[in-house]
Amino acid sequence: MRVDVRAYKEQGHLTVSGLFSDAEVARFRQHYMRMRHSGSYPGDFSGARAEDSKDPLKKYPRLIHMHRWDQLSLDWLLDARLAAVFRQLLGREPLAVQTMLYFKPAGARGQALHQDQYYLRVQPGTCIAAWMALDDCDEENGCLQVVPGSHKLPLLCPVDADTSQSFTDVTVPLAADMQPEPVLMRAGDVFFFNGQLIHGSFPNRSESRFRRALIGHYIDGAADQVASYYHPALRFDGSQVALDVSEAGGKCGVWVDTDGSQVLEMAGELA
Ligand SMILES: O=C(O)CCC(=O)C(=O)O
């Protein structure tokens, strides 16, 4: 299957429709619902302000790094179809570092706009995500939102997020002419996006619909450093790669008004 590499490079994202079948998606849904209902796992995270007992994410916290202890998750993370898309988009296979499962039940908060590289701190290069919809997603159930082309920006300095809308507590400010756009997807579609792309999601406003997603995070195949939380990195054959831990800190961008327009100045320091 050929994918539109030019669109990916221009926009910083690309949807590959129907990459996984209905039967596979049904199996993933059943597998992760069973996993969620049968206990708690390292890294379960229901978010900032999670003390609110009515928060739906209390019952459905995000799962993380399941590939470290769940074979189905590892098999998906290293699936040959994902590798084939990556080879086209990047010219080589990346290294796999993370899985996550977002359940996002009805009424759940979203995740404020952010850049993944803020967390992964890949050097050199950046990260890339494969975000697979396990339910059809649209604005009602809190689909992904992205700012097309924003992958060309450096890391922006984070500010506090509104935790009534987001289960994470940091976000990035947008310039006045930047607007997030919804990413409408069918279950089984996979959305690939660059680690600098500004993205996130709004709350699930539906009465009863889940918006489940299986997410893989990968890093540039030539990278030699990533933040410690993401070790070990894996090749697509499952073997581990020894990388260094990237340093915290570095410069980040802030929007500054200059003669009526906003420009980005690298005036801030990352924590
Ligand atoms: O699924 C969402 O709502 C946000 C996911 C996300 O931000 C990510 O995978 O980095």
The ligand as a Tripos MOL2 file, in Angstrom:
@<TRIPOS>MOLECULE
LIG
   10     9     1     0     0
SMALL
NO_CHARGES

@<TRIPOS>ATOM
      1 O1         -6.1120   10.3830   22.4430 O.co2     1 LIG1
      2 C1         -6.0650   11.5150   22.9060 C.2       1 LIG1
      3 O2         -7.0450   12.1020   23.3100 O.co2     1 LIG1
      4 C2         -4.7310   12.2030   22.9920 C.3       1 LIG1
      5 C3         -3.6110   11.2690   22.6400 C.3       1 LIG1
      6 C4         -2.3030   11.9160   22.6210 C.2       1 LIG1
      7 O3         -2.1750   13.0820   22.8620 O.2       1 LIG1
      8 C5         -1.1060   11.1600   22.2800 C.2       1 LIG1
      9 O4         -1.1930    9.9860   21.9240 O.co2     1 LIG1
     10 O5         -0.0130   11.7300   22.3480 O.co2     1 LIG1
@<TRIPOS>BOND
     1     1     2 2
     2     2     3 1
     3     2     4 1
     4     4     5 1
     5     5     6 1
     6     6     7 2
     7     6     8 1
     8     8     9 2
     9     8    10 1
@<TRIPOS>SUBSTRUCTURE
     1 LIG1         1 GROUP 0 **** ****
